[in-house]
Structures are given as C-alpha cells and as structure tokens.
C-alpha cells in the first residue's frame, strides 16, 4: 500500500509540474532548468514535442544511473519521467497570462 501511495504521489507531482510548464513557462517562452529546460529550448527552436524530448533526453542518464545507484531508485525515477512526459503530451499548452512578472 505504501508503494501505491508513493507512485500516486509521483504521478500527481508530475501532473502539477506539467501544468506549470504547459500553462506558464512554455507559452510565455520562459525556460526551466535541467533537461526539461533543454526540451523547452528544443521545442522553441524546432517545434519538437516537449513531452517526448523529456523522455528521450532522460533515458541515457537513467541508464547510467542504473549502473551506479541501483534498480529501485531508477524504477521510481523512470516512472516520474514517464509520468511527466505523459502529462506534458496530453495537457494542452495554453497561455494563462502574458504578464511575465507574475
């Protein structure tokens, strides 16, 4: 039961993150950090899907981490990356505000 709650929390957090990206950062051409930020830059330059790019960019790193850290951590992280990619793909990109100071 504890594992189910943990994975539900990961999926919920990924959904909230995707909401913030799709409703605030991506439509206002703002950037995030890390590989998600790189995916947003690739989207801005070449109109590649952000969700797919998040997944593709993270897979090589997860393979390397699996070697050093171990399977349980990588399984949860892979689930989180897949959940974020899923939410980014199904959630529409919609500009909530054009005021960048907000």
VENFENLIN-V484310 format. One record per backbone hydrogen bond with DSSP energy under -0.5 kcal/mol. NH is the residue of the N-H (numbers start at 1). CO is the residue of the C=O. If there is no record, write none. Layout:
BEGIN
{{NH CO} {NH CO}}
END
This chain:
BEGIN
{{5 1} {6 2} {7 3} {8 4} {9 5} {10 6} {11 7} {12 8} {13 9} {14 10} {15 11} {16 12} {17 13} {18 14} {19 15} {20 16} {21 17} {22 18} {23 19} {24 20} {25 20} {26 21} {28 24} {29 26} {30 25} {36 33} {37 33} {38 34} {39 35} {40 36} {41 37} {42 38} {43 39} {44 40} {45 41} {46 42} {47 43} {48 42} {53 49} {54 50} {55 51} {56 52} {57 53} {58 54} {59 55} {60 56} {61 57} {62 58} {63 59} {64 60} {65 61} {66 62} {67 63} {68 64} {69 65} {70 65} {74 70} {75 71} {76 72} {77 73} {78 74} {79 75} {80 76} {81 77} {82 78} {83 79} {84 80} {85 81} {86 82} {87 83} {88 84} {89 85} {90 86} {91 87} {94 22} {94 92} {96 23} {96 94} {100 98} {102 99}}
END
